Amino acid sequence: MKRQPKGDLLWGVIVETEAYSQDDPACHGYRRRTPSNETLFGEPGRFYVVVSYGIHHCVNVVTHKGEWANGVLLRALALPAQPERLAAGPALLARHFAIDRSCDARPATPDQGLWLAPRPPELAVLTAAELVQTSRIGISQGQELPWRWYLRCSRAVSRRAPGDRPPPRQEAWQPAPALGDWAAGR
């Protein structure tokens, strides 16, 4: 969720993620700690924002424990009353929410204006059949690790696993605009 300058909320539901750990060759903290990846070694619950290919911002959330590089890349969001693929990919997600390096190391809390809220009630309990666990994409090392997850019933996923077809539009899950009130605590 992001509080806009005029006070309204911009929000979506995370439908795809990828995990990274310091002992994983695809992790930015695998080789060494540097000024550019310092946030990834920091306190969990902060945003780690990186620039990919020199032009695209990607948003991660630092996880696990301090002094050990762990994070979850936010790959895709489903947005209420918006085109289903508007935030279907890390760069599109960051662009839609105007997230850039200035958000790096920011705590993911409401008082910071950019935060993570609990899942909507209808997604509170997900079964294994509703989530797809598969290999990560867009990396050259560690592709064999099944550390990417996505919501099977969403059409906002950036890329589906081989053989997994998108659900028909009429059967796909899309967040209802009224969920914004729930997520904002109203």
C-alpha positions in Angstrom: 0.0 0.0 0.0 1.2 3.5 -0.7 -0.3 6.7 0.7 -0.4 9.3 -2.1 0.4 13.0 -1.6 -3.3 13.9 -1.4 -4.0 11.1 1.2 -5.7 8.5 -1.0 -4.3 5.0 -1.1 -2.7 3.1 -4.0 -2.8 -0.6 -3.4 -2.7 -4.0 -4.8 -2.4 -7.6 -3.7 0.9 -9.4 -4.1 0.3 -12.4 -6.4 3.9 -13.4 -7.2 7.2 -13.5 -5.3 10.7 -14.9 -5.4 13.0 -15.6 -2.5 16.8 -15.1 -2.2 19.3 -16.0 0.5 23.0 -15.2 1.0 24.0 -18.8 0.3 22.3 -18.6 -3.1 24.5 -17.5 -6.1 21.6 -15.4 -7.5 21.4 -13.3 -4.3 22.9 -9.8 -4.4 24.7 -10.6 -1.1 26.2 -13.9 -2.2 29.7 -12.7 -3.0 30.2 -9.8 -0.5 28.6 -7.0 1.3 28.9 -3.7 -0.5 27.4 -0.2 -0.1 24.8 -1.0 -2.9 23.5 -4.1 -1.2 23.9 -3.0 2.5 20.2 -2.9 3.0 19.8 -6.6 2.2 22.1 -7.4 5.2 20.0 -5.1 7.5 17.0 -5.3 9.7 14.1 -7.4 8.3 11.0 -5.6 7.3 12.6 -2.9 5.2 12.5 -2.4 1.4 15.6 -3.2 -0.6 15.3 -1.4 -3.9 17.7 -2.2 -6.7 18.2 -1.0 -10.3 18.1 -3.8 -12.9 19.8 -3.4 -16.2 20.6 0.2 -15.3 17.0 1.4 -15.8 14.4 -0.7 -14.0 13.7 -0.6 -10.2 12.9 -3.8 -8.4 11.4 -4.0 -4.9 12.4 -6.6 -2.4 11.5 -6.9 1.3 14.4 -7.9 3.6 13.5 -11.0 5.6 14.9 -13.5 8.2 17.6 -11.8 10.3 20.1 -8.9 10.3 23.7 -9.5 9.1 22.5 -12.2 6.7 21.3 -11.3 3.2 17.8 -12.6 2.7 15.0 -11.0 0.7 11.8 -11.6 -1.2 11.4 -9.9 -4.6 7.9 -8.6 -5.2 7.3 -9.8 -8.8 3.7 -9.0 -9.5 0.6 -7.3 -8.0 -3.1 -7.6 -8.9 -4.6 -4.2 -8.8 -8.3 -3.3 -8.2 -10.2 -1.9 -11.2 -7.1 -1.7 -13.3 -5.8 -3.7 -16.3 -4.7 -7.1 -15.0 -1.1 -6.8 -16.3 -0.4 -3.3 -15.1 2.0 -4.5 -12.3 2.8 -7.9 -13.8 6.6 -7.8 -13.3 9.0 -6.3 -10.9 9.8 -3.2 -13.0 6.1 -2.6 -13.8 5.2 -2.9 -10.1 7.9 -0.4 -9.0 6.9 2.0 -11.8 3.2 1.9 -10.9 3.9 2.7 -7.3 6.7 5.2 -8.1 9.2 3.2 -6.0 12.8 4.0 -6.7 16.2 4.0 -4.8 14.9 6.7 -2.5 12.7 4.0 -0.9 15.7 1.8 -0.2 16.1 0.9 3.5 12.7 2.4 4.3 10.8 0.4 6.9 7.7 -1.3 5.4 5.3 0.4 7.9 2.3 2.7 7.5 4.0 5.7 9.1 6.6 5.6 6.2 3.8 5.9 3.6 4.7 2.6 1.9 3.8 -0.7 3.6 2.7 -4.3 3.4 -0.8 -5.1 4.8 -2.2 -8.5 5.7 -3.8 -10.6 2.9 -7.4 -9.9 2.0 -9.9 -12.1 4.0 -10.8 -14.2 0.9 -7.1 -15.1 0.6 -6.4 -15.6 4.3 -6.0 -19.3 4.0 -4.5 -20.7 0.8 -4.1 -24.3 0.0 -1.1 -25.8 -1.9 -3.3 -26.2 -4.9 -3.9 -22.5 -5.0 -0.2 -21.6 -5.0 2.3 -22.6 -7.6 5.9 -23.1 -6.4 8.4 -23.1 -9.3 11.8 -22.0 -10.4 12.8 -18.4 -10.4 13.1 -16.5 -13.7 15.4 -13.8 -15.1 18.5 -15.0 -13.4 21.6 -16.8 -14.7 22.5 -18.8 -11.5 20.4 -20.7 -9.1 17.5 -21.2 -11.5 17.0 -24.7 -10.3 15.8 -23.6 -6.8 12.0 -23.6 -6.6 11.8 -20.3 -4.8 9.2 -18.5 -6.8 5.5 -18.6 -5.8 2.4 -17.3 -7.5 -1.3 -17.3 -7.0 -2.7 -19.8 -9.6 -6.1 -18.0 -10.0 -4.5 -14.6 -10.9 -4.0 -13.3 -14.4 -1.5 -10.7 -13.1 1.4 -13.2 -12.8 4.4 -12.1 -14.8 5.2 -15.5 -16.2 3.5 -18.8 -15.5 5.3 -22.1 -15.0 5.5 -24.4 -18.1 2.1 -26.1 -18.7 0.2 -23.8 -16.3 -2.4 -21.9 -18.3 -3.9 -18.6 -17.1 -7.5 -19.0 -15.8 -10.3 -17.7 -18.0 -11.1 -14.1 -17.2 -14.4 -14.9 -15.7 -12.8 -17.3 -13.2 -9.7 -15.3 -12.4 -9.3 -13.6 -9.0 -9.1 -9.8 -9.0 -9.1 -7.6 -5.9 -12.4 -5.8 -5.4 -12.1 -2.0 -5.0 -13.8 -2.2 -1.6 -10.9 -4.2 -0.2 -9.0 -0.9 -0.1 -11.1 0.1 2.9 -10.3 -3.2 4.6 -6.6 -3.0 3.9 -6.5 0.6 5.2 -8.1 -0.5 8.4 -11.4 1.3 7.8 
